[in-house]
Amino acid sequence: MTTIITFKIKRFNELSLDELYNLLKLRSEVFVVEQNCVYLDIDGKDDKAIHVLGFYNDEIVAYTRLFDKGYYFDEASIGRVVVSPKYRDKKWGYQLMEVSINAVQTYFNDTKITISAQQYLAKFYQSLGFEQTSEMYLEDDIPHIQMKKN
């Protein structure tokens, strides 16, 4: 039996209060609690992003935020890539990234994407066409690398 995840793509002002609360909860659950990283996830940039939300049984279980070129990097970017820990066995990260890559093309009319990837996920992003373009650096005390997709 295949488990279906559905995606919605929204600008900040299109998010419902429930969606905003639940996407921030998911981000905090993973990036702050699971990764034991004290940092300000609510960074004042969400209102400039396109938000990709993955739903399963009306629950947000996957998420990314997208920025146009010039905001973080010279190219468009995908960040805050997250899948709920209880659903990681479903391999929804691939679908999440494919939807996000397509959304960059749709919303920003661009195919060049730069990401700041957690180093341990390099092979995952390489399987999606990203190539490492930097040495390892620490971001919030977590090893990261810059990766690009053309």
DSSP file with accessible surface (Angstrom, degrees, kcal/mol):
  #  RESIDUE AA STRUCTURE BP1 BP2  ACC     N-H-->O    O-->H-N    N-H-->O    O-->H-N    TCO  KAPPA ALPHA  PHI   PSI    X-CA   Y-CA   Z-CA
    1    1 A M              0   0  215      0, 0.0     2,-0.4     0, 0.0     0, 0.0   0.000 360.0 360.0 360.0 128.2    0.0    0.0    0.0
    2    2 A T        -     0   0  119      1,-0.0     2,-0.5     2,-0.0     0, 0.0  -0.735 360.0-140.3 -88.9 132.4    1.4    3.4   -1.0
    3    3 A T        -     0   0   25     -2,-0.4     2,-0.5    87,-0.1    53,-0.0  -0.829  20.0-142.1 -92.9 126.2    1.0    6.2    1.4
    4    4 A I        -     0   0  113     -2,-0.5     2,-0.4     2,-0.0    -2,-0.0  -0.773  14.9-169.1 -97.7 128.7    0.1    9.4   -0.3
    5    5 A I        -     0   0    9     -2,-0.5     2,-0.4    51,-0.1    51,-0.2  -0.908  10.7-156.0-108.0 138.9    1.5   12.8    0.7
    6    6 A T  E     -A   55   0A  81     49,-2.5    49,-3.8    -2,-0.4     2,-0.4  -0.902   6.4-144.8-115.6 150.7   -0.1   15.9   -0.8
    7    7 A F  E     -A   54   0A  49     -2,-0.4     2,-0.4    47,-0.2    47,-0.2  -0.893  11.9-170.3-119.4 144.6    1.6   19.3   -1.2
    8    8 A K  E     -A   53   0A  97     45,-2.3    45,-3.1    -2,-0.4     2,-0.5  -0.985  10.2-155.2-126.2 141.7    0.4   22.9   -1.1
    9    9 A I  E     +A   52   0A  52     -2,-0.4     2,-0.3    43,-0.2    43,-0.2  -0.979  24.8 166.6-119.2 125.7    2.5   25.8   -2.1
   10   10 A K  E     -A   51   0A  43     41,-2.6    41,-3.3    -2,-0.5     2,-0.2  -0.983  36.0-123.8-142.1 149.0    1.7   29.2   -0.5
   11   11 A R  E >>  -A   50   0A 113     -2,-0.3     3,-1.7    39,-0.2     4,-0.6  -0.468  46.7-100.2 -78.5 163.2    2.9   32.7    0.1
   12   12 A F  G >4 S+     0   0   73     37,-0.8     3,-1.5     1,-0.3    35,-0.1   0.905 122.7  51.8 -54.4 -47.3    3.2   33.8    3.7
   13   13 A N  G 34 S+     0   0  139      1,-0.3    -1,-0.3    34,-0.2    34,-0.0   0.578 105.1  58.8 -72.1  -5.4   -0.1   35.8    3.6
   14   14 A E  G <4 S+     0   0  101     -3,-1.7    -1,-0.3     2,-0.1    -2,-0.2   0.564  82.1 104.0 -95.5 -10.9   -1.9   32.7    2.2
   15   15 A L  S << S-     0   0   22     -3,-1.5     2,-0.1    -4,-0.6    -3,-0.0  -0.488  70.8-129.9 -71.2 137.5   -1.0   30.5    5.2
   16   16 A S     >  -     0   0   52     -2,-0.2     4,-2.7     1,-0.1     5,-0.2  -0.413  26.0-109.2 -76.1 163.6   -3.8   29.8    7.6
   17   17 A L  H  > S+     0   0  150      1,-0.2     4,-2.7     2,-0.2     5,-0.2   0.912 121.8  51.4 -60.1 -40.1   -3.0   30.4   11.3
   18   18 A D  H  > S+     0   0  118      2,-0.2     4,-2.6     1,-0.2    -1,-0.2   0.916 110.2  48.3 -63.1 -43.3   -3.2   26.6   11.8
   19   19 A E  H  > S+     0   0   15      2,-0.2     4,-2.7     1,-0.2     5,-0.3   0.939 113.0  47.8 -63.0 -45.6   -0.7   26.0    9.0
   20   20 A L  H  X S+     0   0   41     -4,-2.7     4,-2.3     1,-0.2     5,-0.2   0.948 113.7  47.2 -60.7 -48.2    1.7   28.6   10.2
   21   21 A Y  H  X S+     0   0  156     -4,-2.7     4,-2.3    -5,-0.2    -1,-0.2   0.935 115.1  46.0 -58.1 -47.1    1.5   27.3   13.8
   22   22 A N  H  X S+     0   0   65     -4,-2.6     4,-2.2     2,-0.2    -1,-0.2   0.852 111.4  49.8 -72.5 -33.0    2.0   23.7   12.6
   23   23 A L  H  X S+     0   0    0     -4,-2.7     4,-2.4     2,-0.2    -1,-0.2   0.912 113.1  47.4 -71.6 -37.4    4.9   24.4   10.2
   24   24 A L  H  X S+     0   0   30     -4,-2.3     4,-2.6    -5,-0.3    -2,-0.2   0.892 111.1  52.4 -67.6 -36.6    6.7   26.3   12.9
   25   25 A K  H  X S+     0   0  115     -4,-2.3     4,-2.7    -5,-0.2    -2,-0.2   0.934 110.4  47.6 -62.7 -45.7    6.0   23.5   15.4
   26   26 A L  H  X S+     0   0    6     -4,-2.2     4,-1.9     2,-0.2     5,-0.3   0.934 112.1  49.3 -62.2 -45.9    7.5   20.9   12.9
   27   27 A R  H  X>S+     0   0    0     -4,-2.4     4,-2.8     1,-0.2     5,-0.6   0.930 113.9  46.0 -60.2 -44.1   10.6   23.1   12.3
   28   28 A S  I  X>S+     0   0   45     -4,-2.6     5,-2.5     1,-0.2     4,-1.3   0.904 108.3  56.9 -65.6 -40.3   11.1   23.6   16.1
   29   29 A E  I  <>S+     0   0   77     -4,-2.7     5,-2.5    -5,-0.2    -1,-0.2   0.902 122.5  24.9 -57.0 -40.5   10.6   19.8   16.7
   30   30 A V  I  <>S+     0   0    3     -4,-1.9     5,-1.9     3,-0.2    -2,-0.2   0.934 127.5  38.9 -92.1 -54.2   13.4   18.9   14.3
   31   31 A F  I  <5S+     0   0   20     -4,-2.8     6,-0.2    -5,-0.3    -3,-0.2   0.773 130.6  23.8 -77.0 -24.4   15.8   21.9   14.1
   32   32 A V  I  <XS+     0   0   43     -4,-1.3     5,-1.7    -5,-0.6    -3,-0.2   0.851 133.2  27.0-103.1 -53.9   15.7   22.9   17.7
   33   33 A V  I > <S+     0   0  108     -5,-2.5     3,-1.2     3,-0.2    -3,-0.2   0.985 125.3  39.5 -78.9 -59.6   14.7   19.9   19.8
   34   34 A E  I 3 <S+     0   0   89     -5,-2.5    -3,-0.2    -6,-0.3    -4,-0.2   0.909 124.2  40.2 -59.7 -43.0   15.9   16.8   17.8
   35   35 A Q  T 3 <S-     0   0   45     -5,-1.9    -1,-0.3     2,-0.1    -2,-0.2   0.416 103.7-132.4 -87.9   3.3   19.1   18.4   16.7
   36   36 A N  T < 5 +     0   0  143     -3,-1.2     2,-0.5     1,-0.2    -3,-0.2   0.914  55.0 147.6  47.9  53.4   19.6   20.0   20.1
   37   37 A C      < -     0   0   11     -5,-1.7     2,-0.9    -6,-0.2    -1,-0.2  -0.950  41.8-150.7-127.1 110.9   20.4   23.3   18.5
   38   38 A V        +     0   0  142     -2,-0.5     2,-0.3    -3,-0.1    -6,-0.1  -0.724  46.4 124.9 -83.7 107.6   19.5   26.5   20.3
   39   39 A Y        -     0   0   50     -2,-0.9     2,-1.2     0, 0.0     3,-0.2  -0.973  68.5 -94.2-155.9 164.0   18.9   29.1   17.6
   40   40 A L        +     0   0  134     -2,-0.3    -2,-0.1     1,-0.2    -8,-0.0  -0.692  37.3 175.7 -88.8  94.3   16.1   31.4   16.5
   41   41 A D  S    S+     0   0    5     -2,-1.2     2,-1.6     1,-0.2    -1,-0.2   0.887  73.0  69.9 -65.2 -39.0   14.2   29.5   13.9
   42   42 A I        +     0   0   97      1,-0.2    -1,-0.2    -3,-0.2   -18,-0.0  -0.643  67.5 163.6 -81.5  90.4   11.6   32.3   13.6
   43   43 A D        -     0   0   41     -2,-1.6    -1,-0.2     1,-0.0    -2,-0.1   0.223  56.4-104.9-102.7  10.4   14.1   34.6   11.9
   44   44 A G  S    S+     0   0   58      1,-0.1    -2,-0.1    -3,-0.0    -3,-0.0   0.623 100.0  95.1  79.2  11.1   11.9   37.3   10.4
   45   45 A K    >   +     0   0   66      1,-0.1     3,-1.7     2,-0.1     4,-0.4   0.526  50.6  90.5-111.7  -9.2   12.3   35.9    6.9
   46   46 A D  G >  S+     0   0   10      1,-0.3     3,-1.3     2,-0.2   -34,-0.2   0.827  80.5  62.4 -60.5 -30.5    9.2   33.7    6.5
   47   47 A D  G 3  S+     0   0   83      1,-0.3    -1,-0.3   -35,-0.1   -35,-0.3   0.701 103.9  49.6 -70.4 -14.0    7.2   36.6    5.1
   48   48 A K  G <  S+     0   0  119     -3,-1.7    20,-0.3   -36,-0.1    -1,-0.3   0.474 101.2  87.8 -96.9  -5.6    9.6   36.8    2.1
   49   49 A A  S <  S-     0   0    4     -3,-1.3   -37,-0.8    -4,-0.4     2,-0.5  -0.536  72.6-128.8 -98.6 159.8    9.4   33.0    1.4
   50   50 A I  E     -AB  11  66A   3     16,-2.2    16,-2.9    -2,-0.2     2,-0.5  -0.902  33.8-143.3 -95.8 134.7    7.3   30.7   -0.7
   51   51 A H  E     -AB  10  65A   0    -41,-3.3   -41,-2.6    -2,-0.5     2,-0.6  -0.892  11.7-161.0-110.7 128.3    6.2   27.8    1.6
   52   52 A V  E     -AB   9  64A   0     12,-2.7    12,-1.8    -2,-0.5     2,-0.5  -0.940  14.4-170.3-107.8 117.6    5.9   24.2    0.5
   53   53 A L  E     -AB   8  63A   0    -45,-3.1   -45,-2.3    -2,-0.6     2,-0.5  -0.944  10.8-155.5-115.1 128.3    3.8   22.1    2.9
   54   54 A G  E     -AB   7  62A   0      8,-3.3     7,-2.9    -2,-0.5     8,-1.3  -0.899  15.6-162.6-102.7 126.1    3.4   18.4    2.7
   55   55 A F  E     +AB   6  60A  21    -49,-3.8   -49,-2.5    -2,-0.5     2,-0.4  -0.881  17.6 174.4-113.4 139.0    0.2   17.0    4.2
   56   56 A Y  E >  S- B   0  59A  48      3,-2.2     3,-1.6    -2,-0.4   -51,-0.1  -0.972  82.5 -11.3-138.0 124.1   -0.6   13.5    5.3
   57   57 A N  T 3  S-     0   0  121     -2,-0.4     3,-0.1     1,-0.3    -1,-0.1   0.911 128.8 -57.3  50.9  45.3   -4.0   12.9    7.1
   58   58 A D  T 3  S+     0   0  160      1,-0.2     2,-0.4     0, 0.0    -1,-0.3   0.646 114.9 117.5  63.9  15.3   -4.4   16.7    7.4
   59   59 A E  E <  S-B   56   0A  65     -3,-1.6    -3,-2.2   -37,-0.0     2,-0.7  -0.932  71.8-120.1-112.4 137.3   -1.1   17.0    9.3
   60   60 A I  E     +B   55   0A  10     -2,-0.4    -5,-0.2    -5,-0.2     3,-0.1  -0.677  44.4 159.1 -75.1 115.9    1.9   18.9    8.1
   61   61 A V  E     +     0   0A   0     -7,-2.9    23,-3.2    -2,-0.7     2,-0.3   0.457  59.9  31.6-118.2  -7.3    4.6   16.2    7.9
   62   62 A A  E     +BC  54  83A   0     -8,-1.3    -8,-3.3    21,-0.2     2,-0.3  -0.989  64.4 170.6-151.8 152.3    7.0   17.9    5.4
   63   63 A Y  E     +BC  53  82A   0     19,-2.4    19,-2.4    -2,-0.3     2,-0.3  -0.989  11.8 173.4-162.9 145.5    8.1   21.4    4.7
   64   64 A T  E     -B   52   0A   0    -12,-1.8   -12,-2.7    -2,-0.3     2,-0.4  -0.963  19.4-142.9-142.9 162.5   10.5   23.7    2.8
   65   65 A R  E     -BC  51  79A   2     14,-2.6    14,-2.9    -2,-0.3     2,-0.4  -0.986  16.6-153.0-126.2 144.1   10.8   27.4    2.3
   66   66 A L  E     -BC  50  78A   0    -16,-2.9   -16,-2.2    -2,-0.4     2,-0.4  -0.900   7.0-166.6-119.2 141.9   12.0   29.0   -0.9
   67   67 A F  E     - C   0  77A   4     10,-2.5    10,-2.6    -2,-0.4   -18,-0.1  -0.974  22.7-118.0-128.2 145.3   13.6   32.3   -1.7
   68   68 A D    >   -     0   0   68     -2,-0.4     3,-1.5   -20,-0.3     4,-0.5  -0.248  51.7 -73.9 -70.8 163.0   14.2   34.1   -4.9
   69   69 A K  T 3  S+     0   0  112      1,-0.2     5,-0.2     2,-0.1     7,-0.2  -0.191 117.4  32.5 -58.3 147.1   17.8   34.8   -6.1
   70   70 A G  T 3  S+     0   0   63      3,-3.0    -1,-0.2     5,-0.4     4,-0.2   0.315  96.2  89.0  89.6 -10.0   19.6   37.5   -4.3
   71   71 A Y  S <  S-     0   0   92     -3,-1.5    -2,-0.1     2,-0.3     3,-0.1   0.940 115.4 -10.3 -85.2 -53.6   18.0   36.9   -1.0
   72   72 A Y  S    S+     0   0   88     -4,-0.5     2,-0.2     1,-0.3     4,-0.1   0.726 137.7   7.2-106.4 -43.8   20.4   34.3    0.5
   73   73 A F  S    S-     0   0   46      2,-0.6    -3,-3.0    -5,-0.3    -1,-0.3  -0.772  82.6 -96.2-130.6 175.5   22.6   33.5   -2.5
   74   74 A D  S    S+     0   0  138     -2,-0.2     2,-0.2    -5,-0.2    -5,-0.1   0.780 113.0  50.0 -65.7 -25.1   23.1   34.7   -6.1
   75   75 A E  S    S-     0   0   35     -6,-0.2    -2,-0.6     1,-0.2    -5,-0.4  -0.618 106.9 -82.2-104.7 169.5   20.7   31.9   -7.1
   76   76 A A  E     - d   0 113A   0     36,-1.2    38,-2.9    -2,-0.2     2,-0.3  -0.221  52.8-148.3 -60.6 160.8   17.3   30.9   -5.7
   77   77 A S  E     -Cd  67 114A   5    -10,-2.6   -10,-2.5    36,-0.2     2,-0.4  -0.969  18.4-152.5-140.8 154.6   17.4   28.8   -2.6
   78   78 A I  E     +C   66   0A   6     36,-0.7    38,-0.4    -2,-0.3     2,-0.3  -0.993  31.6 160.2-121.6 130.2   15.6   26.1   -0.7
   79   79 A G  E     +C   65   0A  24    -14,-2.9   -14,-2.6    -2,-0.4     3,-0.2  -0.844  43.1  46.6-143.1 179.4   15.9   25.9    3.0
   80   80 A R  E     -     0   0A  43     -2,-0.3     2,-0.5     1,-0.2    -1,-0.1   0.877  67.7-176.9  51.4  41.5   14.3   24.5    6.2
   81   81 A V  E     +     0   0A  30     -3,-0.1     2,-0.4   -17,-0.1   -17,-0.2  -0.589  13.2 161.0 -72.4 119.0   14.0   21.2    4.5
   82   82 A V  E     -C   63   0A   5    -19,-2.4   -19,-2.4    -2,-0.5     2,-0.4  -1.000  30.7-172.3-148.9 139.2   12.2   18.9    7.0
   83   83 A V  E     -C   62   0A  17     -2,-0.4   -21,-0.2   -21,-0.2     5,-0.1  -0.995  44.4-100.4-125.4 135.6   10.2   15.7    7.2
   84   84 A S    >   -     0   0    1    -23,-3.2     3,-2.2    -2,-0.4     4,-0.4  -0.263  28.9-126.0 -53.4 134.8    8.6   14.7   10.5
   85   85 A P  G >  S+     0   0   47      0, 0.0     3,-1.0     0, 0.0     4,-0.3   0.846 108.1  59.8 -53.4 -34.6   10.7   12.1   12.3
   86   86 A K  G 3  S+     0   0  128      1,-0.2     3,-0.1     2,-0.1    -2,-0.1   0.610 111.7  39.7 -75.1  -5.8    7.7    9.7   12.6
   87   87 A Y  G X  S+     0   0   36     -3,-2.2     3,-1.9   -26,-0.1     5,-0.5   0.261  77.7 106.9-122.8  11.4    7.4    9.6    8.8
   88   88 A R  G X  S+     0   0   91     -3,-1.0     3,-1.6    -4,-0.4     5,-0.2   0.795  71.2  68.1 -64.7 -24.6   11.0    9.5    7.6
   89   89 A D  G 3  S+     0   0  116     -4,-0.3    -1,-0.3     1,-0.3    -2,-0.1   0.675  87.9  68.7 -67.9 -12.3   10.6    5.8    6.6
   90   90 A K  G <  S-     0   0   75     -3,-1.9    -1,-0.3     1,-0.0    -2,-0.2   0.573 100.0-133.3 -82.1 -10.9    8.2    7.0    3.8
   91   91 A K    X>  +     0   0  141     -3,-1.6     3,-1.0    -4,-0.2     4,-0.6   0.826  53.2 149.7  62.7  32.4   11.1    8.6    1.9
   92   92 A W  H 3>  +     0   0    4     -5,-0.5     4,-2.9     1,-0.2     5,-0.2   0.644  50.8  83.4 -72.2 -12.7    8.9   11.7    1.4
   93   93 A G  H 3> S+     0   0   13      1,-0.2     4,-2.4     2,-0.2    -1,-0.2   0.874  88.1  53.4 -58.1 -36.0   12.1   13.9    1.3
   94   94 A Y  H <> S+     0   0   96     -3,-1.0     4,-2.5     2,-0.2    -1,-0.2   0.947 111.5  43.6 -65.5 -47.2   12.6   13.1   -2.3
   95   95 A Q  H  X S+     0   0   79     -4,-0.6     4,-2.7     1,-0.2     5,-0.3   0.912 112.3  54.4 -63.2 -42.2    9.0   14.2   -3.3
   96   96 A L  H  X S+     0   0    0     -4,-2.9     4,-2.2     1,-0.2    -2,-0.2   0.930 111.6  43.8 -56.8 -46.5    9.3   17.3   -1.1
   97   97 A M  H  X S+     0   0    0     -4,-2.4     4,-3.0     2,-0.2     5,-0.2   0.895 111.9  52.4 -70.0 -37.5   12.5   18.4   -2.9
   98   98 A E  H  X S+     0   0  103     -4,-2.5     4,-2.4     2,-0.2    -2,-0.2   0.935 111.9  46.1 -63.1 -43.6   11.1   17.6   -6.3
   99   99 A V  H  X S+     0   0   35     -4,-2.7     4,-2.3     2,-0.2    -2,-0.2   0.918 114.0  49.6 -63.2 -41.1    8.0   19.7   -5.6
  100  100 A S  H  X S+     0   0    0     -4,-2.2     4,-2.1    -5,-0.3    -2,-0.2   0.912 109.8  49.9 -65.8 -42.9   10.3   22.5   -4.2
  101  101 A I  H  X S+     0   0   13     -4,-3.0     4,-1.7     1,-0.2    -1,-0.2   0.934 112.7  47.6 -61.4 -44.8   12.6   22.4   -7.2
  102  102 A N  H  X S+     0   0   87     -4,-2.4     4,-2.4    -5,-0.2    -2,-0.2   0.879 109.0  54.5 -64.2 -36.0    9.6   22.7   -9.5
  103  103 A A  H  X S+     0   0    1     -4,-2.3     4,-3.4     2,-0.2     5,-0.5   0.872 103.3  55.7 -67.2 -35.7    8.1   25.5   -7.4
  104  104 A V  H  X S+     0   0    0     -4,-2.1     4,-2.1     2,-0.2     6,-0.8   0.937 110.3  46.3 -59.7 -43.4   11.4   27.5   -7.8
  105  105 A Q  H  X S+     0   0   77     -4,-1.7     4,-1.0     4,-0.2    -2,-0.2   0.929 117.9  42.7 -64.5 -42.4   10.9   27.2  -11.5
  106  106 A T  H  < S+     0   0  112     -4,-2.4    -2,-0.2     2,-0.2    -1,-0.2   0.944 124.2  31.7 -70.0 -49.6    7.3   28.2  -11.3
  107  107 A Y  H  < S+     0   0   78     -4,-3.4    -3,-0.2     1,-0.2    -2,-0.2   0.798 134.4  25.7 -83.8 -30.7    7.5   31.1   -8.8
  108  108 A F  H  < S-     0   0   26     -4,-2.1    -3,-0.2    -5,-0.5    -2,-0.2   0.393  93.4-129.4-115.2  -0.2   10.9   32.5   -9.6
  109  109 A N     <  +     0   0  148     -4,-1.0     2,-0.3    -5,-0.3    -4,-0.2   0.919  69.0 120.1  51.4  48.3   11.3   31.4  -13.3
  110  110 A D        -     0   0   27     -6,-0.8    -1,-0.2     1,-0.1    -2,-0.2  -0.985  49.8-171.5-142.8 150.7   14.7   29.9  -12.4
  111  111 A T        +     0   0   74     -2,-0.3     2,-0.5    -3,-0.1    -6,-0.1   0.463  65.9  93.9-117.9  -9.7   16.4   26.6  -12.5
  112  112 A K        +     0   0  104     38,-0.1   -36,-1.2    -8,-0.1     2,-0.4  -0.765  54.0 176.6 -89.1 125.6   19.6   27.5  -10.7
  113  113 A I  E     -dE  76 149A   1     36,-2.7    36,-2.7    -2,-0.5     2,-0.4  -0.991  16.4-164.7-133.8 135.7   19.3   26.7   -7.0
  114  114 A T  E     -dE  77 148A   0    -38,-2.9   -36,-0.7    -2,-0.4     2,-0.3  -0.962  12.7-176.4-117.4 139.2   21.8   27.0   -4.1
  115  115 A I  E     - E   0 147A   3     32,-2.8    32,-2.4    -2,-0.4     2,-0.7  -0.939  29.9-136.4-130.6 155.1   21.3   25.3   -0.7
  116  116 A S  E     - E   0 146A  35    -38,-0.4     2,-0.3    -2,-0.3    30,-0.2  -0.931  41.1-168.5-105.3 100.2   23.2   25.3    2.6
  117  117 A A  E     - E   0 145A   1     28,-2.9    28,-2.6    -2,-0.7     2,-0.2  -0.717  29.1-110.8 -99.7 141.8   22.9   21.5    3.3
  118  118 A Q  E >   - E   0 144A  25     -2,-0.3     3,-2.2    26,-0.2    26,-0.3  -0.525  36.8-125.4 -64.0 130.9   23.7   19.6    6.4
  119  119 A Q  G >  S+     0   0   77     24,-2.5     3,-2.0     1,-0.3     4,-0.2   0.837 105.3  61.7 -55.3 -37.6   26.8   17.7    5.4
  120  120 A Y  G 3  S+     0   0  162     23,-0.4    -1,-0.3     1,-0.3     3,-0.3   0.690 100.6  56.9 -66.9 -12.7   25.4   14.3    6.4
  121  121 A L  G <> S+     0   0   49     -3,-2.2     4,-2.2     1,-0.2    -1,-0.3   0.288  71.3 111.2 -98.3  11.4   22.7   14.7    3.7
  122  122 A A  H <> S+     0   0   15     -3,-2.0     4,-2.8     1,-0.2     5,-0.2   0.898  77.0  49.5 -54.4 -46.5   25.1   15.3    0.8
  123  123 A K  H  > S+     0   0  168     -3,-0.3     4,-2.1    -4,-0.2    -1,-0.2   0.887 108.5  54.0 -63.8 -38.3   24.3   12.0   -0.9
  124  124 A F  H  > S+     0   0   35     -3,-0.2     4,-0.5     2,-0.2    -1,-0.2   0.955 113.3  41.7 -58.2 -50.4   20.5   12.7   -0.7
  125  125 A Y  H ><>S+     0   0   13     -4,-2.2     5,-2.1     1,-0.2     3,-1.1   0.876 110.4  57.2 -69.4 -34.3   20.9   16.1   -2.4
  126  126 A Q  H ><5S+     0   0   89     -4,-2.8     3,-2.1     1,-0.3    -1,-0.2   0.899 100.2  58.9 -61.3 -36.7   23.4   14.7   -4.9
  127  127 A S  H 3<5S+     0   0   73     -4,-2.1    -1,-0.3     1,-0.3    -2,-0.2   0.714 104.4  52.3 -65.8 -16.4   20.7   12.2   -5.9
  128  128 A L  T <<5S-     0   0   18     -3,-1.1    -1,-0.3    -4,-0.5    -2,-0.2   0.269 130.8 -92.8-100.8   6.7   18.5   15.2   -6.8
  129  129 A G  T < 5S+     0   0   37     -3,-2.1    21,-0.4     1,-0.3     2,-0.3   0.532  79.9 136.8  97.6   8.0   21.2   16.8   -9.0
  130  130 A F      < -     0   0    3     -5,-2.1     2,-0.4    19,-0.1    -1,-0.3  -0.646  36.6-155.8 -88.0 146.9   23.0   19.1   -6.5
  131  131 A E  E     -F  148   0A 140     17,-2.7    17,-2.6    -2,-0.3     2,-0.2  -0.967  24.1-109.0-122.8 140.6   26.8   19.3   -6.5
  132  132 A Q  E     +F  147   0A  85     -2,-0.4    15,-0.3    15,-0.2     3,-0.1  -0.434  36.2 172.9 -66.9 132.7   28.9   20.3   -3.5
  133  133 A T        +     0   0   66     13,-3.1     2,-0.3    -2,-0.2    14,-0.2   0.235  56.4  40.9-127.5  10.7   30.5   23.8   -4.1
  134  134 A S  S    S-     0   0   32     12,-0.7     2,-0.1     3,-0.0     3,-0.1  -0.975  79.1-102.7-149.0 166.2   32.2   24.5   -0.7
  135  135 A E        -     0   0  162     -2,-0.3    11,-0.3     1,-0.2    -2,-0.1  -0.379  62.0 -73.9 -77.2 168.8   34.2   23.0    2.0
  136  136 A M        +     0   0   86      9,-0.1     2,-0.3    -2,-0.1     9,-0.2  -0.350  56.6 177.1 -64.3 140.6   32.4   22.1    5.3
  137  137 A Y  E     -G  144   0A  69      7,-2.5     7,-3.3     5,-0.1     2,-0.5  -0.961  30.1-110.0-139.7 158.5   31.5   25.0    7.5
  138  138 A L  E     -G  143   0A 106     -2,-0.3     2,-0.5     5,-0.2     7,-0.0  -0.795  28.1-179.4 -93.7 130.5   29.6   25.3   10.8
  139  139 A E  E >  S-G  142   0A  74      3,-2.3     3,-1.5    -2,-0.5    -2,-0.0  -0.986  83.5 -15.1-125.9 115.3   26.2   26.8   10.8
  140  140 A D  T 3  S-     0   0   81     -2,-0.5    -1,-0.1     1,-0.3  -102,-0.1   0.887 128.0 -59.4  54.4  40.2   24.7   26.8   14.3
  141  141 A D  T 3  S+     0   0  142      1,-0.2    -1,-0.3  -104,-0.1    -3,-0.1   0.656 115.2 116.2  64.4  19.4   27.4   24.3   15.3
  142  142 A I  E <  S- G   0 139A  30     -3,-1.5    -3,-2.3  -105,-0.0    -1,-0.2  -0.973  73.9-111.0-117.2 130.0   26.2   21.8   12.7
  143  143 A P  E     + G   0 138A  54      0, 0.0   -24,-2.5     0, 0.0   -23,-0.4  -0.401  46.5 173.1 -62.5 128.0   28.5   20.8    9.7
  144  144 A H  E     -EG 118 137A  13     -7,-3.3    -7,-2.5   -26,-0.3     2,-0.3  -0.885  19.3-160.6-129.8 162.0   27.1   22.2    6.5
  145  145 A I  E     -E  117   0A   0    -28,-2.6   -28,-2.9    -2,-0.3     2,-0.4  -0.976  24.5-118.2-138.0 150.7   28.2   22.4    2.8
  146  146 A Q  E     -E  116   0A  47    -11,-0.3   -13,-3.1    -2,-0.3   -12,-0.7  -0.734  35.1-175.3 -85.8 138.3   27.0   24.7    0.0
  147  147 A M  E     -EF 115 132A   0    -32,-2.4   -32,-2.8    -2,-0.4     2,-0.3  -0.981   7.1-158.8-135.0 148.4   25.5   22.8   -2.9
  148  148 A K  E     -EF 114 131A  56    -17,-2.6   -17,-2.7    -2,-0.3     2,-0.4  -0.956   8.3-163.7-130.4 149.1   24.2   24.0   -6.3
  149  149 A K  E      E  113   0A  48    -36,-2.7   -36,-2.7    -2,-0.3   -19,-0.1  -0.999 360.0 360.0-127.7 128.0   21.9   22.7   -8.9
  150  150 A N              0   0  135     -2,-0.4   -38,-0.1   -21,-0.4    -2,-0.0  -0.675 360.0 360.0-103.3 360.0   22.0   24.2  -12.4
